[in-house]
Amino acid sequence: MLLECYLVDLLFHTPPSGVYRHPVFPIKTNCSSHRSTLLNCIAPRSKDILASRETNYALAALTSLGTPVLTGRPAGEGLAVYILYPVLGLRPTACLYPDISIHFTKTLSATTACFGIMSHSIATPTHHDYTGNSSSGYTDPLANPTLCKRDIPILQELNTNVIRVYAIDPTKDHTTCMNLLAAAGIYVISDLSDPTQSIDRSDPTWETSLYTRYTNVIDELIQYNNTLAFFAGNEVSNDVATTDASAFVKAAVRDMKAYIKSQGYRSIGVGYATNDDSDIRVNMADYFNCGSEDESIDFWGYNIYSWCGDSSYTKSGYDERTEEFRNYSVPVFFSEYGCNTVQPRKFTDIKALFGDQMNDVWSGGIVYMYFQTDNDYGLVSAIDSTSVSKLADFTYYSSQIASATPSGTNKASYTPTNTALQSCPAVTSKSWLATSSPLPPTPNQELCTCMDNASGCVVKDSVSSSDYDDLFSTVCGFTSCDGIFHNGTTGTYGAYSMCGAKQQLNFVLDKYWKEQGKKADACGFDGSATTTATVKATGTCSALMKEAGTAGTGTVTSKPTGTAAGSSSASGTGGVSAVGSVGSASLGKGSAIISIGAWQVGAYVVTGVVAGLGMVLL
């Protein structure tokens, strides 16, 4: 039987200074002329996998197109990677899959290959257990091998190579599921928040417990080569009135990018998924990709539900969205799509998304979602822990995605034009409420702990966090609370605005008590506060608190090393801010997700055609 080969050139695993890895698009070539260089990847030796980082192997895992076959050269040289089209139905079960990097590329490697990636993917929104049957308040879909073994073959049937999970429990073991996914050629994009810990659009904060949650997720998933990227937020700002919350999400993007770099982790993208609101869509995209690269998103996800039934490229507004992002400098893709107002969903927009009108701008999209719930977006329905029932949407989606034929861009004829970041939107009361600079400070648990230990008047442990709001209102009527104040519109942030609610309350209680000469009745508050022994600030603590100032209005330039919080208890409740309580995660369509005992998966389809210089490397 005639075989076709695809030859691609990749940069090696660790790029030299000033040169970025870039994606590639397969070029048909004569298979027979390259057979001598092909290495068997059906059952690779373990030492090949272990040595991969040392030898700087790169592997094109075009899982929907073919069986990847790997060959490599020593560090410092390019790699030739051959993709064997699966005419014989071959599919490896243990091949090494490469790290995927996302870069705003300024310099391309010298290569004659075309670039762009071609892949299909399906994302898995987490099974949110809002009934509270798990200790974390949700079920982690990557920590249940039984369900992974059930669902991964179904994902493979749909040519899946990426899943998105909306929340994981970083304290659980994900080895089995991640390895099963890797063996199936499937990557993972994970949100960093969870239903109980996220940036709340109605009362946004970026504080120590959230920082710790986000870094813990990164620490857990970064160890797996098939972890693709992270979302720092999903539809947090969803109208003009909540756009101030975007300042706090952008601070999270900045800090997670810095954390990944500080830990010496491999390059991995941090992005955001936005809703399709006509009043804010342009400003949102501009805001998260303006300023500096250090604080801007690495990719942009777009949740869009405007193509319903047999709509069209123009009726759906896809044409306008495409033009809006034509010169965007980072990869953009539909992070959710699949309107369900017309049933069954026939997914006729897939042809447009992968057609010539869109695939030079969009890197594909995410069909929402895999598992059927009351919100009626599912492709399959669970029967039990070992089997599922395929729904009508599954059949239509499978047919459409099988016929998708995205095309690539030849590097030789490509001239970069979209190298610039966007202009930051101006703050106006009618259209945009988040200032671009300064952003909220990086959460620094060391500073918060130092301040907390030095506070002589503190809230009693017996006081419920639900009563904190009343206490804040009372004490802030007696003394200035600028030290804990935060405002994304004016860009005003107290030095302790990133501390936990209990620590913030202790700061203002102690501040008032000291202003009153430490009188006993100044630390009462109807029995809610009490005096306590303090720890004198010395050394680093002294320096940090000096920068913060006694009023907490100074600028602390020292940054945390490692995670922000040594322990979650140090942040008090974590979920309560000085001016309100944080609700559940901002999950957009996820607000309708209910407990159903299985993965809830939205179907991603990601095509590797890149928008200008924003590239997703496979």
N, C-alpha and C positions, 0 to 999 in steps of 0.2 A: 504494500500500500504506500502511495506517495506521501512523503512527509514534507511539511514546510517548516523552515526555520526563520526565526526573527533575530537579527543581530542588533544589539544595543551596546553602547559604551556608557559606562558610569564612572564617575570619580570614585576613588577609594573611600573607605568608611570614614576616615578622619581627614577632612580637607585641609590643605595648607593655608597659612595665613593669607587673607585677602582673596581667597577663592572659595566659592560656595558650590556645594553639590547642586546638581540640577536634575530635573526629571527627564526622562527619555521616552521616546515613542518608538515602537518596534519598526524595523525596516525589513522587508522581505529580502532574503538572500538565498543563494544556492546552498541547500543543507549539506550536500555531499562534500563541499569544499571545506566544511568546518567540523566534520564528524570527529576528526582526530583530537579535537580540543574539548569535546563534550565530556563532562564528568557525570557519573551516575548520581542522581539526587533522589532516587527512589528510597534508598536506605542509607543515608550518609553516616559515616563513622562519627562517633561522639566527639572524637578529638578534632574533627573538622569543624564542628560547631563551637567547641571550646576555644579553638585557635582563631576563630573568625575575626575577632577584634584585633588580635595581634598581627594577622596577615592582611588585615584591612580588606577582607572580601566584601563584595557588594552583590546583592542578588535582586533581580527584578522579579517580584512575586506577582505577576499578572495572572492572578488566580482564576479569573473568569475566562482567560484566553488560552492558557496553556500550562504545561508542566515546566516549572523553572529548572534549568540545569545550570550549574555554577562552575565557573572557572575563575582563577584569580592570579594576580601577580603580586610581588612584594610591595610593601608600603612605598608610596612615592610614584607609583605607576598607575596608569588607568587600568580598568578591568573590562574584559570582554565577557558579556553575559549572553547566553543563547537561550531562547525560549522555544521549546518544542511544542508546536501546535498539537493539541490532544486528539488527533485523528484516531489514534488507537485507544482513546479513553483513559490514558495514563493520568494519574494524579498522585503526587507524593504524599506521604502521611507524616513525614518527619523532617522535611526540608527546612533549612535555616531561612527564616524570613528577616529581611533587613529592617534596620531602624528607618523611620520615615521622618524627614526633616522638612520644615516649612521655612522658606527664606524670602525676604525681600532682597532679591538678587541684584547685586551691582556688577559682579564680575562673573563671566561664564568660563567654564573650562574649555580648552581647545579640543574640540571633538567634531567629528563630521556627522554625528548621529542627529536624528530629529529629536525633539523633546516634547514633553507632555506625557502624562500617564493615562492609561486607559484601564478602568476597573469598574466593577459593579459592587455595590455594598448595600447592606441592610442594617439599620441601627436598632438597638434595643433600649427603649425607655425602661427604666427600672420599674419593677413591680412595687409600687408604693403601698405599703400595708398600713392604711390609715386606721385600721381597726386596732392598731397597737399590739399586735400579736408577737412582735419582736421587740427586743430591748431598745433598738434604735428607732422604732416607729415606722420602719419600712423593711422590705425584704431585699436583700442584696442578690441580684440575679447571677452574679459571677462567683457566688460562694455556695452554690447548690449543684454539685456534679451530676446528680440525677436528672435535673431539668436541663442542664447543659447537654448531656448525652441525648436527651430527647429532641431538643430544638436545633442543635447544630446541623444535623443532616437535612433538616427542612430549610435552614438558611443556605446550605450548600446547594440545594436544589434550585434556589433562586439566584445562584451565582454570587453569593454574598462574599464580600471581602472586608467589610467594616461593620461593626455594630456600635451603637451609642447607648450607653447606660447613663441614666439621669442621676443615680446615686449609688455609691458602694459603701460598705462598712470597712474602713481601713484596718480595723482590728481583726478581721477574718482572713482566712487563708483562701487565696484565689488561684493557687498554683494549678489545680486540676483543670478548672474551666479555662484558664488562660492558655494552658498547654494544649488542650483540646481545640481551642479556637485557632491557635498557631498552626497546629497540624492540619487544620482545615483551610489555612490561608486567610484567616480572618483577623483583622485588626480591631482595636477598641478605642473609641473616643469616649471619655468619661467627663461628666459634669463634676465640678468640685464641691458643690453644695449638696445638701440633702433636705428633706421636707421640714426638718426642725432647725436647720442651720443654713441660713442664706441671707443675702442682703434684701431687706424688706423695703419694697418701693414706697410704702407709706411712712416709714420711719427708718431711713437708711443709716447704717453705721458700717464701718469697717474696723473691727476690733479684734482683740487677741484670740478669742475663742474661734472666730471664723478663720482667722489666719492659720491657726493650728489645725483646724479641720481641713482646710485646703492643702496645706503642706503635707499632712498625713496621707491624704489621698495620693498626692504626687509621689511621696516616698514609697507607698505600697505598689503603685502601678508602674513606676518607672523601671522597675527591675525586669519587666517583661518586654522583650523586643517588639512584640506586636501591639504595644500601647502606642497609639498614633498621636493623640492630642488631648487637650483639656478645654472644656468650656468653663469660663469664670462666671458666667451668668446666663440666664435664659429669660428673656422678656421681663426683665426687672422694671425698666421704664416702659410703660405701654400707652402713655398719653402725655400731653404737654405738662400736665400737673405733676407728673412723677419723674420728669426728666432730671431733676436734681439728684436722684438716686444714681444716675449714670456716673457721677463723679466718684462715688464709692466703688462702683464696679470697675471703673478704669484704674483706680488705685489698686484693686485686687489683681488686675491684669499686670500692672507694673511690678507689684511685689512678688507675684508668682514667677514671672520671667526672671526677676533678680534672684529669687530663691533657687530656681533651677540652675542658674549660672553659678551661684555661690557654692552649691553642693557638688559642682563638677559633673553634673548629669549630662547625658547626651542632649543634643539640640532637639527640642520638642515644642510644638506650638501651643500657645495659649490664646484662645479666641472668645467670641461672644455670639450668642444667638438672639436675634432681634425679632420683634413682631412687625407685621406689615401695616403700620398705622400711617395713613397719608399725611397726618399733621407733623410727624416727627421722623419719618423714615430717612430723609436726606440728612437732617442734622445728626441723627444717631450714627449713621455711617461715617459722616465727617468727623464727629467728635472722637470716636474710638480709634480713628486713624489719623489723628493730627498731633502736633507737638513734636515729640521725639520718638524714635523707634523703640527706645527703652520702655516707654509707657503705652505704646500703641499695640493693638491686637495683631496677632500673626495671621489670622484668618477671620473671615466674617461669615457667620451663618445667618440665613434669612428664612424665617418661618412665614410661609405664604400659602394662602388657601383661596386664591382668586380664580383658578381654573376649575370650574365646576361643570360636570357633564361633558358634552361635546362643545366646549368653548373653542376659543381660537387664540392665536398668538397676540392679536390686537385686543380682542374683547376681554381677555384675562388681565391685560396690563403687563404681560410678560415682556412685550416690546419696550415699554417705558422703563421697566426695571432693568432690562439689559443695557439700555443706553445710559442709565444712571451709573452703572458700574463698569462701563467700558474702559475707563481710565483709572480704575481703582488699583491701588498698588499692592494689595495682598489678595490671596485666593478668596473667592466668594462662592458659596454654594447654598442650595436650599436646605436649611437645617431641619425644616419640616415642610411637607406639602402633601396634598391628597384630599381635596375638598370632598365632603361626603353628603352634601345636600341633595345630590342626585345619586340614586342607588340602582344597581351596583356601580361602584367606581370602576370606570374603564381605563383610567390612566392614559388618556389620549395626549396629555401634555408631555409624556415621556419622549414622544417623537420630536416635539419642539425643543425640549431641553437638550436633547442630544443631536439636534439638527444643526445645520450651518448657521441658523439665525442666532443661536445661543451658545454653542459650545466653544466659541473663542473667548467668551467672557466668563461663563459659569463653569465651575468644577463639579457639576452634577447636582444631586439633591437627595433629600431624605423623605421617603414616603412614610407617613405616620398612619398606622403603626403595625407591628407584627401581631400582637395578641388582641383578640376581641374583648371589649369591655362594654359597659353601658353607654359609652360615648360613640360606639359603633364605627370605629376606625380600623378594626382588625382584619388581618389577612387569614388568620387561623383561629380556631377555638379549641381550648383544652378539653380533652376527654378525661384523662387521668395523668399521672406523673410520667407515663411512658408513651403517650400517644396524643395526637392532635387531629382535629378535623379541618380540612382546607375549605375556606369559604369562597364565595363567588369572586370576591376581590382578589384572592390569591391567583385564580385562573387568569383574570384579565391582566393583573400586574406581571405575572410570569410571561405571558405572551408578548406584552409590550416591551419588557426589558430585554427579552431574547432577541428582539428585532432592532434594538438600539444600535446605531452605527456612528459613534462620534469619530471625528477626524482630528488629526494632530497638526502641529505647525512645524515647518522645517526650520531648524536653527539657522541654516545658511541664508535663508531669506528673511530672517526675523531681525527687526531693529527695535530695541526697547524704546518706549516713549513714556510710559507711566511710572517714572521713577520717583515722583514727588509725593509726599504725604498730603493729606487734605488740609484745607484751611479750617481752623477751629471755628465753630459757630459762635456768634455773639450772643450774650445773655440778653434776652428780652422777656418781658412778662407774658407776652402773647404766644411765643413760639419755642423758647429754649431757656431752661433754668439751671444748667450746670456750667460753671466756669471751668475753663481748661487748666488754669493755673492760679494758685497752687491746688494740687490734689490733696485728699486726706493723707495724714502722715502714716508711715509704715507702722503697724502695731508692734510695740516693743514691750514684751512682758517683763523684761528686766526692770525697766523704768516703772512700770505699774506696780510690781512687787516691792520695789524700793520705797515708793510713795506709800503703799499700803502699810508696810512694816513701820514706817515713821509716823503714821497717823495715831494720835492719842485718843481721839473720839471717833468711835466707829458704830455702825449699825449692829444691833444684836443679831446673833445667828438665828434666834427664834423668830425673827421678823420674816414673813413670807415675801418672796420677790414680787408678788402681785401687789404688795403695798408700797413698793419703791417709788412709784410715780407720785403718790401723795407726799411722801417724804421729800422727794426732789422739789416738788412745788412749794413745800413749806420752807425748807432751808434756803432755796434759791430766792425766796422773798426777803430773806434776812441778809444775804451776802451775794456777791457776784459769783456767778457760776461760769464765767468765761473760760475757765480752765478745762471744762468738760464740754463746752459748747461746740457744735459742729454745724456747718451750713454749706452745702454744696453749691449754692447759688452765689454767695459772696466770697467763697473760698476761705472762710474763717474757721479755723480748727484749733481748739485748745490742745495743749500738750498732752492732756490726759483724755482727750476725746476718743482715743482708740483703746482705752482700758475697759475692763468688764464693768457692768452696772454696779456691782457691789463695791468694787474699788473706787469707782467714780463717786458713789455716795459717801464712802469713807473720806474721800478727799474734801468734799464740800462740808461735811459735818465737822471734820477736824479744822478746816480753814475758819469756819464760823466760831468754833470753840476757842481757837487761839486769838481771834480778833476780839473776843469778849474777855480776854485775860484768863482763859482756862477756868472760868467760874463753873461750879458744879451744875448750876441750873442751865448753863449754855450747852450741856451735853445730855439733855433729857429727852426732849421731843416725845413727851407722853410715854416714856418708858421704852421707846424704840432704839435709843442710842445709849452707849455706855463708854466710860473711859477705860483705857487698857494700857498695858506696858508697851513701850515703843522700842524699836531698834534704831540706834543712831546711824545716820547715813554716813558712810566713809567710803573712801576709794572710788570705785566706779559709780556706786550709788550716789555719792555726794556730787560727782561731776554731772551725772544725768539730771539730778534734781536741781542743780544750780542752773543748768541750761533751761529747764522747764520754768523755773522761777516760782516764788511763793504763791503767786496767783495762778500759776499754770498756764500762762499766756506766752511763755517763751518758746523758742524754736529749738527742738532737740535734734541735733545733727547726727548723733550716733545712731547707727542702724543695728538691728538685732542680728546675731549670728545663729544660724540654724532656725529651729521653730520658735515662734513668738512666745509660746507659753510652756513652762516646764510641766505644769499639770493643769488639767481643765478646772480644777477646783479653785485655782488662783484667780480665775476670771469671774468668780461668783456664778451667777446664773447663766451668763453668756448670752442667753437669748433675750435679755431685757436691756433696753437702752435707757439713757437718762430721761428721755422725753416720751417714752412709750415702750410697748412690748413688741418684739419681733414675732410675726406670725409664721405661717408655713411658707415653704419655698415658693418663689415665683416661677411656676412651671407652665404658664400658658395653658395649652390644651391639657397639660397634665393635671390641672385642677379637677378635671372630670374623671381622672383615673381612680379606680376603686380596687380593693383587694379581690384577687381572683385566683390566687394560688399558682401562678406561673409567670414566665417572662411576659412582659408587654413590649412588643418590638415594633418599631416603626421602620419601614423599609427605606434605606438609603440607596441611592444610586449615585455614585461619584464618577464622573468622567474626568480624565486627567488633562483636558485642555485647559491651559492656564490663562489667566487674564494678565497680559503683559508680563511684568517682572515678578508678580506674585506667584510663587510656585509651590506646589506640593510635590515632594520628592518621593518616589517609590523605588 
